[in-house]
Amino acid sequence: MDEPDRAPPCLKCQWYQVSWDPGFPHSCRQFGIKSRQLPSMLVRRSTGQHCPAFSLNTRLRSNTIE
């Protein structure tokens, strides 16, 4: 990551998914987390470190127009 004090972007991670539960809309398949906050923020608060499981999702569309 370019900025060490910034949490990894969950929305770009292969493990992130939107939960069916409106009270806990964010989910991480790697850690089995469902929360109101982004999972990377919960991992940071719980462990004191940034999420070690972040892996860029290669299936995301690029924002560039070719």
N, C-alpha and C positions, 0 to 999 in steps of 0.2 A: 504494500500500500504506500501511496505517496505521503500521506500524513499519518504518522504513528498515533496521534491522539484522537483520530477519527475512527469510529466503528465501521466495520465493513458494511457495504450497502446490501442489506438483506434482500431487497427487491430484485437484485441482480444475481442472487445466489441460486445454485441448482437445488438446494435443500428447502428453500422458502416456498410456502404455499399459503393461499388464503383459506382460512378455516370456515367451516359452515356455521360456526357459533358466532352470532353477532356480538356477544359479550367479550369474546376473545378472538378477534378477527385475524390475527397473525399466527402462523404456525411454522415450525421448523421440523422437518421429517428426520433430520439427523439426530437431534436431541430429544424429540418427542415433546416439544414445547408448544403450548397454545397460550397466547397472552394478548393483553391489550396494547402492549408496546411491541416494537420490533424485537425479535428474538435476540439480535446481537446486543441490544441494550440490556436485556435481562441477563445474558451471559456475562457481560462486562460488570454489571452490578454484583452478580453472584460470585464471580471468580477473581475480579480485579484485572482481568486480561481481555483482550479482544477475542472474538470468536475464532477458535482454531480450525473450525470446519468449513469456513467460507471457501466456496469454489464457484468461479464464474460460470453462469449458465450459458452454454454455447448456443442454445436454441432461441435465445432472445433476438428479436429483430434489431438491426442497426438503425440508428437515427439518421444516418447519412442517405442522401438520395443520389442514386447513380444514374 
